[in-house]
């Protein structure tokens, strides 16, 4: 997570996540784009969730070591962060719905990752 201009993991977050946030490692960084470049150089795939992503999440092969990046609910991913991504994926939309709440989008994508990987835990 970016150190500046982002919400912190607070007691309220832990409570709202029903304790699930205790199992998710969170790192705050000064420069997100530089950190993504470092992770890319270490061999991780950087995948951005974007309304205009070229690949449907159900068609993407999630069986790889990756970093999943979400943007802000209002503006999405910044141009610099998009440039660091190997791939941009999107969730299929129906009707007039243009975008989803970040937590909803994350849940949908994480569910598809678990389905493809056969993760039962």
ABEGO torsion letter per residue (X at the ends): XBABGBBBBBAAAAAAAGGAAAABBBBBBABAAAAAAAAAAAGBBBBBBBAABABBAAABBABBBBBBBBBBAAAEBBAAAAAABABBBBBBBBEABABBBAAAAAAAAAAAAAAAAGBAX
